[in-house]
Amino acid sequence: MFIWPHGADLDGAGNLWVTDARGENGKGHQVIKFSPDGTELMRLGKAGVSGSGPDLFDQPNDVVVTPAGDIFVTDSHRNGKNNRVVRFTRDGKFVKEWGRKGSGPGEFSEPHAIAMDSRGRLFVGDRENNRIQIFDQDGKLLDQWHQFGRPSGIYITKDDTIYVADSESGPDTGAHELMGIKKGIRIGSVRDGKVTAFIEDLESTAPDHSGAEGLGVDAQGNVYGAVVRRQMLERHVKK
């Protein structure tokens, strides 16, 4: 069904949304919605077709769904053609998009993750620009944060604790990585932006990209990291 399942979100009804961030042979470049039992309910984009505009994606990275059902997708991966956030209604109708390739305010270079806080603000991991950009749901830029490293994944809990996975900082391979910054998961609050804890990666200074990209946190505060290069799931127990 997938070429490269990349980002995911659970909505308020427990439906699973998954982005497929590559495309070939009539598959990919889509966002797919599933019921809790795995029944396919909706697709956004056209299978295997890369493009721009309201009905196509190019390597969609991540998705988040609001309590009201609005859908926000970050679209494109490395060297992609779009570098934007796209908003849809709960039934999949295009509303608007914002962003373009660049490093200025509101511009993106690989928008790799998106999450939402209790106030409905959208936190976009602008990975190649080594920052999180914060928007309202109409695309108005509210703030930029650099203190959480190079964001590959973002997870925000109901109490507005933010977890940010940095899987790429270290030696610069040509993708504008942060030099001298350790890979790992930084933890803080969206209310003040302060970093209060750091889970250092097992290979935090390795030259290769490593560490968790995807993130999850359970009800007990244990942190789960999806580690791509080592092909493993990490579980960090809260003490």
VENPEJO-V433453 format. One record per pair of residues at least 24 apart in sequence whose ideal C-beta (glycine too) atoms are under 6 Angstrom apart, sorted by the first residue. I is the first residue (numbers start at 1). J is the second residue. Records with the same first field share a line. If there is no record, write none. Layout:
I->J ; J
This chain:
3->27 ; 28
6->61
7->61 ; 62 ; 63
9->63 ; 64 ; 65
11->65
12->67
17->63
19->60 ; 63
21->59 ; 60 ; 61 ; 77
23->48 ; 50
29->57
31->60 ; 63 ; 73
42->92
44->92
52->82
54->94
58->82
61->112
62->113 ; 114
64->114 ; 115 ; 116
72->114
74->111 ; 114
78->110
83->108
98->139
103->129
105->141
106->141
112->152
113->151 ; 153 ; 154
115->154 ; 156
117->156 ; 160 ; 190
118->160
123->154
125->151 ; 154
127->151
128->175 ; 176
130->178
145->193
147->195
148->186
149->181 ; 186
150->178
152->213
153->213 ; 214 ; 215
155->215 ; 217
157->217
160->189 ; 190 ; 191
162->188 ; 190
163->187 ; 215
165->212 ; 213 ; 215
167->209 ; 211 ; 213
168->209
171->207
183->211
199->236
